[in-house]
């Protein structure tokens, strides 16, 4: 598998993480408490982890099919 294929296979996880970054850059986030921000980030990062795991499983499936 080429480096390009490996990178593109994790595009969904990268996009999910970029959404978290975009969220934290919003001015409105300055108005919530630290606790609220921590909870929101925990929720959003669980989703990033889920998407990353799925991206890995998808890549594994491709590798196993080639073997």
C-alpha positions as CSV (number, residue, x, y, z in Angstrom):
1,X,0.0,0.0,0.0
2,X,1.4,3.4,-1.0
3,X,1.8,6.3,1.4
4,X,-0.9,8.2,-0.5
5,X,-3.4,5.3,0.0
6,X,-2.6,5.1,3.7
7,X,-3.0,8.9,4.2
8,X,-6.3,9.0,2.3
9,X,-7.6,6.0,4.3
10,X,-7.6,8.2,7.4
11,X,-9.3,11.2,5.8
12,X,-12.4,10.9,7.8
13,X,-10.4,10.9,11.1
14,X,-8.5,13.9,10.0
15,X,-11.7,15.7,9.1
16,X,-13.2,14.9,12.4
17,X,-10.2,16.2,14.3
18,X,-10.2,19.4,12.2
19,X,-13.8,19.9,13.2
20,X,-12.8,19.8,16.9
21,X,-10.1,22.4,16.2
22,X,-12.6,24.6,14.4
23,X,-15.0,24.3,17.3
24,X,-12.3,25.5,19.8
25,X,-11.4,28.5,17.6
26,X,-15.0,29.9,17.8
27,X,-15.3,33.0,19.8
28,X,-18.5,31.6,21.4
29,X,-16.3,29.0,23.1
30,X,-14.7,31.8,25.1
31,X,-18.1,32.2,26.9
32,X,-18.4,28.7,28.3
33,X,-16.9,27.5,31.5
34,X,-13.8,25.3,31.6
35,X,-15.9,22.4,32.8
36,X,-18.3,22.8,29.9
37,X,-15.4,23.0,27.4
38,X,-13.8,19.9,28.9
39,X,-17.1,17.9,28.6
40,X,-17.7,19.1,25.1
41,X,-14.1,18.2,24.0
42,X,-14.5,14.8,25.7
43,X,-17.6,14.1,23.6
44,X,-16.1,15.4,20.4
45,X,-12.9,13.5,20.9
46,X,-14.7,10.2,21.6
47,X,-16.2,10.7,18.1
48,X,-12.7,11.4,16.6
49,X,-11.5,8.2,18.3
50,X,-14.5,6.2,16.9
51,X,-13.9,7.5,13.4
52,X,-10.1,6.8,13.7
53,X,-10.8,3.2,14.8
54,X,-13.2,2.8,11.9
55,X,-10.7,4.2,9.5
56,X,-8.1,1.7,10.8
57,X,-10.6,-1.2,10.4
58,X,-11.3,-0.1,6.9
59,X,-7.6,0.0,6.1
60,X,-7.1,-3.5,7.7
61,X,-9.9,-4.8,5.5
62,X,-8.1,-3.5,2.4
63,X,-4.8,-5.0,3.5
64,X,-6.3,-8.4,4.3
65,X,-8.1,-8.5,0.9
66,X,-4.8,-8.0,-0.8
67,X,-3.0,-10.7,1.2
